[in-house]
Amino acid sequence: MPRLVDLSQPIYEGMPVYPGHLKTVTFQHATHAETGPRFESDFSFQTLGIMVNDNGPTHVDSFSHLDPDPDAPTIDQMDLGLFYGPAVCLDVSSIPEKTDITAGDLDAAVAAAGLIVEAGDHCFFHTGTWDRHGGTARYLTDFAGLGESGVQWIVDHDITTFGVDSPTPDNPTSRIYPAHLMCRRERKTHYENLVLTEVVGRRFTFVGFPLKVIGAHGGPTRAVAILED
C-alpha cells in the first residue's frame, strides 16, 4: 500500500520567513466559550485566524512572482500539471553552505542514488538546510544554492518543476539569482521551504497543489510524496 510522506514545514507564528516577506501571524479568532451561547444544544466551535505571505511557508512560486510581464500567470492561472507528477530527490547536503551547487554535483548525486532522471520529472534538492537549521535564524542565511551550471542542468534534463528545503534555490550570497532568472526565462517554477529528509535518493509521486488564491504570486502548499515502499 502506498505511503504518504509530508514534505511541508509547519506554519506557526515566529517561523523564519524570507527577508522582506510578511511574517506569519496566528491568533485565536473564536473560542468554544464565545460560540457556545449561540446554540440551544451543547454545540460550540473554535477557529484560528491566520495571516501568511503567499511566498512565506512551504509554497510554489507563480510565474507572476518571477516575471514583471503583466501577462505572467498568477498562481490561480497556472496549469495543475506543474504541481503533480513523477519525482526524484537528490542529496546535495554535502555541498558547503553559501557556495554554488554545480551540474557536476547534481550528476554525482544522481549516480550516488542510482537514479535515472527522466524528462518531465519533478526534481527536488536536499541541501540539508531544514535538517540543520530549521526554525532558526541560520535557516535564512546558511545553505548552498544552485549556480549557473546547476540551473542549466535543470533545463538540459527537461525538469518540469523543482524544489528545495531552503528559502530559495539560489545561493544566498548571490546578487544575481540565476535559478529565479532561469524560471522567468524558461517558464519553470519551483517550491521553497520543503522538508525532504524522508525522500532523499528516492523516486516517488509528488503532489503539491497550491491554494487557489486569485491574483496571488505564490501558493502555500501541503506538499506530499507518495512512496511505493
SULVEN-V520742 format. One line per field, one symbol per residue. phi: phi as a letter, one per 20 degrees, with the letter a starting at -180 (. if undefined). psi: psi as a letter, one per 20 degrees, with the letter a starting at -180 (. if undefined). burial: I if it has 16 or more other ideal C-beta (glycine too) atoms within 10 Angstrom, else O. Layout:
phi = ???
psi = ???
burial = ???
This chain:
phi = .gdecfddefdbfnffcggnegffccbfecdgffegffdeeefbbccdecccffdefgbdfefffecfgfefffffeeffffdbqfbccdecfefgfmceedffffffffffemededgnfecddeenfffecgndffgecdaecfegffffgfffelffbcacebfbfegfefddlffffffffeldcbdcmeddgedgmddbeecbfegeefmfdacgceecdddef
psi = pqppppjqqqpqpiqppppiqpqppqqogqrhhhhgiiqiajqrrqqpqppqqikfbprpqrhhhhpipiipprhiiqphiijqaqqqppokiipqqkrpprhhggghhgghikrppqpiqqpqonijgghhjpjrhihihnrqrpaghhghhgghjlpgqrrrkriqiqpiiqjhmhghhghggilqrqqqlrojgijpjqprppolprqmopjqjroppnpqpopn.
burial = OOOOIOIIIOIOOOIIIOOOOOOIOOOOOOOOOOOOOOOOOOOOOOOOOOOIIIIIIIIIIIIIIIIOOOOIOIIOOIOOOIIIOOIIIIIIIOIOIOOIIIIOIIOOIIOOIOIOIOOOIIIIIIIIIIOOIIOOOOIIIIIIIIIIIIIOIIOOIOIIIIIIIIIIIIIIOIOOIIIIOIIIOOOIIIIIIIIIIOIIOIIIOIIIOIOOOOOIIIIIIOIIIOOOO
